[in-house]
Amino acid sequence: MYLFNRTIETTGEMDVIVPVLLDLKKIAHDAAGIDVTVWVGGNGFRNGTVIFTVPYATVTARSEATAKLGASKAWADANRKLIPHVRSFEPDVLMQYLKGGTFAASVPVGAVVSMIQSQLAQGADWMKTLEWAMSMAELNEKLTGATANLGYVVFGQLGGLNQFSGFVNAAAAEAARDTQLSSPEWMPMFLKGGEFAVAGSVLSRQMTKIA
């Protein structure tokens, strides 16, 4: 299972932008049969950040969807409406799951995803990095009771890891974080990951589902 991620920084004019985002979601479903989830970036993101995620069973399925959207006039027209409100685009990313799987469609609007992203340090052992990341994910799941998802970048900046869990709302996400920080196991395990990551590359972020 793969997860496509597109992150854009907008001007933050959400009263104008959100209707366009909802149109894009509908067009993607009608034209390509894909279920796009739309998120707004919260803690750790720049103001006005919007994230699109789509699950795919295969890389081929992603390519086929891209071709269908590229042929859609409605998709092109909706993107033209969005572009004047966009400040920048991050490179698109396709991640492959090592643990967990897609859950975006099943959680309600207002759900919060907490994630920690990192980039492999030069010379770090990739397999040992994955072993640590899996242990970290399993510990998070044990402590919080929330499914811990782990994915690595296969298209985008290689060496990228993303650990993330979904919560019904911000209060639940905060409670999970408090549980992690109060555990004597959590911080030593988290700090151990420093030997595998580029200095300054570790990002703790949250995003909220809007559609």
TIVEX-203487 format. One record per residue: residue in three letters; x, y, z of N, C-alpha, C, O in turn. Coordinates in steps of 0.1 Angstrom, whole numbers, padded with zeros to 4 digits, always signed. Atoms other than C-alpha are relative to their C-alpha. Layout:
# residues N
AlaXYZXYZXYZXYZ...
This chain:
# residues 211
Met+0008-0012+0000+0000+0000+0000+0009+0012+0000+0019+0013+0007Tyr-0008-0013+0001+0012+0035-0009-0009+0012+0004-0021+0011+0004Leu+0007-0012-0003+0003+0070+0002+0006+0011-0007+0018+0014-0006Phe-0004-0012+0007+0005+0100-0021-0003+0012+0008-0013+0013+0015Asn+0001-0012-0008+0011+0133-0005+0004+0013-0008+0015+0013-0014Arg-0003-0013+0006+0009+0168-0020-0002+0011+0010-0013+0013+0015Thr+0000-0011-0010+0017+0198+0002+0002+0013-0006+0012+0015-0014Ile-0002-0013+0006+0011+0234-0008-0002+0010+0011-0009+0008+0021Glu+0002-0012-0009+0014+0267+0010-0008+0010-0007-0004+0015-0017Thr+0009-0010+0006-0015+0290+0003+0002+0014+0007+0009+0015+0017Thr+0000-0014-0006-0021+0327+0011-0008+0000+0013-0008+0009+0021Gly+0008+0001-0012-0044+0315+0039-0014+0006-0001-0021+0007+0009Glu+0013-0006+0003-0076+0330+0023-0010-0012+0000-0015-0015-0011Met+0008+0013+0000-0096+0299+0034-0014+0001-0004-0020-0008-0009Asp+0014-0002+0004-0130+0314+0027-0001-0002-0015-0012-0006-0020Val-0001+0002+0015-0120+0314-0010+0005-0013-0004+0001-0019-0014Ile-0008+0012+0004-0097+0284-0010-0008-0013+0002-0008-0022-0006Val+0007+0012-0003-0119+0258+0007-0010-0005-0010-0010-0016-0014Pro+0010+0004+0010-0147+0258-0019+0008-0006-0012+0003-0016-0018Val-0008+0006+0011-0120+0251-0046+0005-0013+0004+0005-0022-0004Leu-0005+0013-0005-0105+0223-0025-0011-0010-0001-0009-0022-0005Leu+0011+0009+0000-0139+0207-0022-0004-0004-0015-0007-0015-0018Asp+0002+0003+0014-0144+0210-0060+0011-0010-0005+0008-0020-0012Leu-0011+0009+0005-0110+0193-0066-0002-0014+0005+0000-0023-0002Lys+0003+0013-0005-0119+0165-0043-0011-0008-0008-0009-0019-0011Lys+0011+0006+0008-0152+0158-0062+0005-0003-0014+0002-0014-0019Ile-0005+0003+0014-0135+0161-0096+0009-0012+0000+0008-0020-0009Ala-0009+0011+0000-0108+0137-0086-0007-0014+0001-0004-0023-0005His+0008+0012-0001-0134+0111-0076-0008-0003-0013-0008-0014-0018Asp+0007+0002+0012-0155+0117-0107+0008-0004-0012+0004-0012-0021Ala-0008+0002+0012-0127+0118-0132+0010-0012+0001+0013-0018-0010Ala-0011+0010-0001-0102+0093-0118-0004-0011+0010+0004-0020+0012Gly+0004+0010-0009-0121+0073-0092+0008-0001+0013+0009-0011+0019Ile-0008+0000-0012-0098+0083-0064-0006+0008+0011-0013+0018+0009Asp+0005-0007-0012-0106+0094-0028+0011+0009+0006+0019+0004+0013Val-0009-0009-0005-0087+0125-0020-0004+0005+0014-0016+0009+0015Thr+0003-0006-0013-0085+0136+0016+0007+0013+0001+0019+0014-0003Val-0006-0013+0000-0079+0173+0022+0002+0004+0015-0007+0002+0023Trp-0004-0004-0014-0061+0185+0054+0006+0014+0000+0010+0019-0011Val-0007-0013-0002-0049+0219+0067+0011-0003+0010+0009-0010+0020Gly-0011+0001-0009-0016+0221+0083-0002+0008+0013-0006+0019+0013Gly+0001-0007-0013-0015+0230+0120+0013+0002+0006+0022+0008+0000Asn-0013-0002-0007+0013+0229+0145+0011-0006-0008+0011-0018-0012Gly-0011+0005+0008+0046+0226+0127+0000+0003-0014+0010+0002-0021Phe+0002-0004+0014+0033+0238+0093+0000+0015+0000-0003+0022+0009Arg+0002-0015+0002+0034+0273+0079-0015+0003-0002-0023-0006-0007Asn+0014-0004+0001+0001+0291+0081-0005+0000-0015+0002+0005-0024Gly+0005+0001+0013-0021+0284+0051+0003-0012-0008+0000-0014-0019Thr-0004+0012+0007-0007+0250+0043-0012-0009-0001-0020-0011+0008Val+0011+0010+0004-0030+0225+0026+0007-0013-0004+0017-0012-0012Ile-0006+0013+0004-0022+0188+0022-0011-0009-0006-0022-0010-0001Phe+0009+0010+0007-0038+0163-0002+0006-0013+0002+0018-0015-0001Thr-0005+0014-0001-0034+0126+0005-0010-0009-0008-0022-0008-0007Val+0008+0010+0007-0046+0096-0016+0007-0013+0002+0019-0014+0000Pro-0006+0014-0001-0040+0059-0009-0001-0007-0014-0010-0005-0022Tyr-0001+0007+0012-0030+0037-0038+0005-0014+0003+0014-0016+0012Ala-0005+0014-0002-0026-0001-0039+0013-0002-0007+0022-0010-0002Thr-0012+0002+0007+0002+0001-0065+0005+0014-0006-0003+0023-0007Val-0005-0012+0006+0024+0027-0082-0007+0001-0014-0009+0013-0018Thr+0007-0001+0013+0007+0018-0115-0014+0007+0002-0018+0015-0007Ala+0013-0007-0002-0027+0029-0100+0002+0015+0001-0006+0022-0004Arg-0003-0015+0000-0011+0063-0092+0002+0005-0013-0003+0016-0017Ser-0002-0005+0013+0001+0067-0127-0013+0000-0009-0015+0010-0016Glu+0013+0000+0008-0033+0057-0142-0009+0012+0005-0015+0018-0004Ala+0008-0011-0005-0050+0082-0119+0005+0014-0005-0003+0023-0009Thr-0006-0013+0005-0026+0110-0129-0003+0002-0015-0006+0014-0019Ala+0004-0001+0014-0033+0103-0166-0014+0005-0002-0017+0013-0010Lys+0014-0004+0000-0070+0106-0160-0003+0014+0004-0010+0021-0002Leu+0001-0014-0005-0067+0138-0141+0006+0010-0010+0000+0021-0013Gly-0006-0008+0010-0044+0152-0168-0009+0003-0012-0008+0013-0019Ala+0009-0002+0012-0071+0147-0194-0014+0006+0004-0022+0009-0005Ser+0013-0006-0004-0099+0163-0173+0001+0015+0000+0009+0022+0006Lys+0001-0014+0001-0108+0198-0182-0005+0006+0013+0000+0017+0017Ala+0005-0005-0012-0127+0202-0150+0011+0001+0011+0012+0011+0019Trp-0011+0000-0009-0096+0193-0130+0010+0012-0003+0014+0019+0006Ala-0009-0012+0004-0075+0219-0150-0006+0013+0004+0001+0022+0009Asp+0007-0013-0003-0101+0246-0145+0000+0003+0015+0002+0014+0019Ala+0000-0002-0015-0103+0240-0107+0014+0004+0005+0015+0012+0014Asn-0014-0003-0004-0065+0241-0104+0003+0014-0004+0011+0021+0004Arg-0002-0014+0004-0065+0274-0123-0006+0010+0011+0000+0021+0013Lys+0006-0008-0010-0088+0288-0096+0008+0000+0013+0009+0010+0020Leu-0008+0001-0013-0065+0276-0068+0014+0007-0002+0019+0013+0008Ile-0014-0005+0002-0031+0287-0083+0002+0014+0004+0013+0017+0010Pro-0002-0014-0005-0036+0325-0076+0002+0001+0015+0007+0011+0020His-0001+0000-0015-0038+0316-0039+0011-0008+0005+0012-0010+0018Val-0011+0009-0004-0007+0294-0038+0013+0008+0000+0016+0015-0009Arg-0013-0006-0002+0026+0306-0025+0011-0009-0005+0021-0005-0011Ser-0011+0010+0004+0047+0274-0030-0006-0014+0001-0016-0017+0007Phe+0003+0014+0000+0045+0237-0037+0012-0007+0006+0023-0005+0002Glu-0011+0009-0003+0066+0211-0019+0000-0011-0011-0011-0014-0017Pro+0000+0011+0010+0077+0182-0042-0010-0011+0005-0011-0014+0017Asp+0010+0011-0003+0050+0155-0044+0008-0012+0006+0020-0014+0002Val-0006+0011-0007+0058+0124-0023-0009-0012-0001-0021-0011+0000Leu+0007+0013+0000+0048+0087-0027+0007-0008+0011+0019-0011+0009Met-0006+0008-0011+0054+0067+0005-0006-0014-0001-0017-0016-0005Gln+0004+0013-0002+0052+0030+0010-0001-0004+0015+0008-0001+0022Tyr+0002+0004-0014+0038+0016+0042+0008-0011+0004+0009-0021-0003Leu-0007+0011-0006+0060-0005+0064-0009-0006+0012-0008-0018+0015Lys+0009+0004-0011+0034-0006+0092-0013+0008-0001-0013+0020-0005Gly+0013-0008+0001-0003+0004+0093-0005+0000-0014-0003-0009-0022Gly+0006-0001+0013-0022+0016+0063-0009+0012+0000-0010+0019+0010Thr+0008-0012+0001-0045+0043+0051-0012-0001+0008-0019-0011+0010Phe+0011-0001-0008-0072+0055+0074-0008+0013-0002-0018+0015+0004Ala+0005-0014+0001-0080+0090+0062-0015+0000-0003-0023+0008+0002Ala+0014+0000+0004-0114+0081+0046-0009-0003+0011-0021+0000+0011Ser+0009+0005-0011-0127+0065+0078-0001+0009+0012-0009+0007+0021Val+0000-0009-0012-0119+0093+0103-0009+0012-0004-0010+0016-0015Pro+0009-0011+0003-0143+0123+0107+0008+0013-0003+0020+0014+0000Val-0006-0014+0002-0137+0159+0096+0003+0005+0014-0005+0003+0024Gly-0005-0005-0013-0118+0175+0124+0010-0009+0007+0017-0006+0017Ala-0010+0010-0005-0096+0144+0130+0014+0006-0002+0017+0014-0011Val-0013-0005+0000-0060+0152+0138+0010-0011-0002+0010-0021+0004Val-0011+0009+0002-0029+0134+0125+0013+0006+0006+0016+0017+0002Ser-0013-0004-0005+0003+0137+0145+0011-0008-0006+0010-0020-0007Met-0011+0007+0007+0035+0129+0127+0013+0005+0004+0015+0016+0008Ile-0014-0003-0001+0072+0128+0130+0007-0004-0012+0007-0016-0015Gln-0007+0002+0013+0092+0131+0098+0015+0002+0002+0020+0010+0010Ser-0015-0001-0001+0130+0126+0094+0006-0004-0013+0000-0011-0021Gln-0007+0003+0012+0156+0122+0068+0013-0008+0004+0020-0004+0013Leu-0011+0009-0003+0183+0095+0068+0013+0007-0001+0016+0015-0010Ala-0014-0006+0000+0218+0107+0078+0009-0007-0010+0008-0019-0012Gln-0010+0006+0009+0247+0102+0054+0008-0010+0008+0013-0007+0019Gly-0008+0011-0007+0264+0069+0063-0008-0008+0010-0003-0018+0015Ala+0008+0008-0009+0236+0057+0085-0005-0013-0006-0007-0014-0018Asp+0004+0014+0005+0226+0020+0082-0015+0000-0002-0023+0002+0008Trp+0015+0000+0003+0192+0019+0065-0008-0010+0007-0019-0008+0012Met+0007+0010-0007+0182-0014+0079-0001+0002+0015-0012-0001+0021Lys+0000-0003-0014+0191-0004+0114-0010+0011+0003-0017+0012+0013Thr+0009-0011-0001+0172+0028+0109-0015-0005-0001-0023-0001+0007Leu+0013+0006+0001+0141+0008+0098-0004-0008+0013-0015-0007+0018Glu+0003+0008-0013+0144-0015+0129-0003+0010+0011-0013+0007+0019Trp+0003-0010-0011+0145+0016+0152-0014+0006-0003-0022+0007+0007Ala+0013-0007+0003+0116+0032+0134-0012-0009+0003-0022-0005+0008Met+0011+0010-0003+0095+0000+0137-0002-0001+0015-0013-0002+0020Ser+0001+0001-0015+0103-0003+0174-0006+0013+0006-0014+0012+0015Met+0006-0013-0005+0094+0034+0179-0015+0000-0003-0023+0004+0005Ala+0014+0000+0004+0061+0029+0160-0008-0010+0010-0019-0007+0014Glu+0006+0010-0009+0053-0002+0181-0002+0005+0014-0012+0002+0021Leu+0001-0006-0013+0060+0016+0213-0011+0011+0001-0019+0011+0010Asn+0010-0010+0000+0038+0045+0203-0014-0006+0000-0023-0002+0007Glu+0012+0007+0000+0010+0021+0196-0004-0006+0013-0015-0006+0018Lys+0002+0006-0013+0014+0003+0229-0004+0011+0010-0013+0008+0018Leu+0002-0011-0010+0014+0036+0248-0014+0007-0002-0021+0010+0008Thr+0012-0009+0003-0015+0054+0231-0012-0008-0004-0023-0003-0003Gly+0012+0008+0005-0037+0026+0218-0004+0004-0014-0013-0002-0020Ala+0003-0004+0014-0038+0044+0184+0009-0007-0010+0021-0010-0007Thr-0008+0007+0010-0026+0026+0153+0012+0009-0004+0010+0021-0008Ala-0012-0007+0004+0010+0037+0146+0003-0004-0015+0006-0016-0017Asn-0003+0003+0014+0017+0040+0109+0014+0005-0003+0019+0014+0002Leu-0013-0003+0003+0051+0040+0094+0002-0002-0015-0002-0012-0021Gly-0002+0001+0014+0060+0048+0058+0014+0006-0004+0019+0014+0004Tyr-0013-0006+0005+0092+0055+0038-0002+0005-0014-0010-0001-0022Val+0002-0006+0013+0096+0076+0007+0006-0009-0011+0018-0013-0010Val-0005+0008+0012+0099+0057-0026+0001+0009-0012+0009+0007-0021Phe-0002-0010+0010+0094+0087-0048-0001+0014+0007-0011+0017+0014Gly-0002-0013-0008+0106+0121-0035+0014-0001+0005+0022-0007-0001Gln-0014+0000-0006+0136+0127-0013+0002-0013+0007-0003-0016+0018Leu-0002+0013-0006+0149+0092-0006+0006+0001+0014+0014+0010+0017Gly-0005+0000-0014+0157+0083+0030-0010+0007+0009-0008+0008+0021Gly+0010-0007-0009+0126+0101+0043-0009-0011+0007-0013-0021+0001Leu+0009+0008-0008+0106+0084+0071-0011+0008+0006-0009+0020+0009Asn+0011-0007-0006+0072+0093+0084-0007-0009+0009-0013-0019+0005Gln+0008+0007-0010+0056+0080+0116-0012+0009+0003-0010+0020+0007Phe+0011-0008-0002+0021+0091+0121-0012-0008+0006-0013-0020+0003Ser+0012+0006-0005-0011+0083+0140-0012+0010-0001-0010+0022+0000Gly+0012-0008+0001-0047+0096+0136-0008+0000+0013-0009-0010+0020Phe+0008-0001-0013-0069+0109+0165-0013+0007-0004-0013+0015-0013Val+0013-0006+0004-0105+0119+0165-0001+0015+0001-0009+0021-0006Asn+0000-0014-0001-0097+0154+0176+0013+0004+0006+0022-0004+0010Ala-0013-0005-0005-0069+0177+0189+0001-0004+0015+0013-0007+0019Ala-0001+0004-0014-0077+0168+0225+0005-0014+0002+0013-0017+0010Ala-0005+0014+0000-0072+0131+0218+0015-0001-0004+0023-0009+0002Ala-0014-0001+0004-0039+0139+0201+0009+0005+0011+0020+0000+0013Glu-0008-0005-0011-0027+0159+0230+0001-0010+0011+0012-0011+0018Ala+0000+0010-0011-0037+0132+0255+0011-0011-0004+0018-0016+0005Ala-0010+0010+0005-0016+0107+0234+0014+0005+0002+0023-0002+0007Arg-0014-0006-0002+0014+0130+0235+0004+0001+0014+0015-0002+0018Asp-0003-0001-0014+0011+0135+0272+0004-0014+0006+0012-0016+0014Thr-0003+0014-0004+0011+0097+0276+0014-0004-0004+0021-0011+0004Gln-0014+0003+0005+0042+0093+0255+0011+0007+0009+0020+0000+0013Leu-0010-0007-0007+0061+0120+0274+0001-0005+0015+0011-0003+0021Ser+0000+0005-0014+0051+0105+0308+0006-0014+0001+0008-0019+0012Ser-0006+0013+0000+0065+0071+0298+0015+0000+0002+0022+0007-0006Pro-0014+0000-0001+0100+0063+0310+0007-0007-0012+0019-0006-0014Glu-0006+0007+0011+0105+0042+0278+0001+0010-0012+0010+0008-0021Trp+0002-0007+0013+0095+0068+0252+0011+0009-0004+0017+0008-0015Met-0010-0010+0003+0121+0096+0254+0013-0007-0004+0020-0003-0014Pro-0013+0007+0004+0152+0072+0254-0001-0006-0014+0008-0005-0022Met+0002+0006+0013+0137+0054+0224+0000+0011-0011+0006+0009-0022Phe+0000-0010+0009+0130+0086+0206+0014+0006-0003+0017+0008-0014Leu-0014-0006+0002+0165+0101+0212+0009-0010-0007+0019-0005-0014Lys-0009+0009+0007+0181+0069+0199-0001+0002-0015+0009-0001-0022Gly+0002-0002+0014+0167+0078+0165+0009+0011-0005+0011+0013-0017Gly-0008-0011+0005+0190+0108+0164+0013-0004-0007+0018+0003-0016Glu-0012+0005+0007+0219+0087+0152-0003-0004-0014+0006-0005-0022Phe+0003+0004+0013+0200+0078+0121-0005+0012-0009-0007+0010-0021Ala+0006-0011+0007+0187+0113+0111+0009+0011-0002+0018+0014+0006Val-0008-0012+0002+0202+0143+0095-0004+0011+0010-0015+0013+0013Ala+0002-0010-0010+0206+0171+0121-0009+0011-0006-0007+0016-0017Gly+0009-0010+0004+0177+0195+0118-0011-0005-0010-0019+0003-0014Ser+0010+0005+0009+0156+0172+0096-0012-0005+0007-0022-0008+0000Val+0011+0006-0007+0133+0159+0123-0011+0010+0002-0009+0021+0008Leu+0011-0010-0001+0099+0176+0121-0012-0007+0007-0015-0018+0004Ser+0012+0005-0007+0070+0171+0145-0011+0009-0005-0011+0022-0003Arg+0010-0008+0006+0038+0182+0128-0014-0006+0003-0015-0017+0006Gln+0014+0005-0001+0000+0180+0130-0008+0006-0011-0006+0018-0015Met+0009-0005+0010-0027+0183+0104-0014-0004+0003-0016-0015+0009Thr+0014+0003-0004-0065+0184+0106-0008-0002-0013-0006+0005-0023Lys+0008+0004+0012-0089+0168+0081-0012+0011-0001-0019+0014+0008Ile+0011-0009+0002-0113+0193+0065-0010-0006-0011-0021-0001-0012Ala+0009+0006+0010-0127+0171+0037+0005-0014-0005-0001-0021-0013
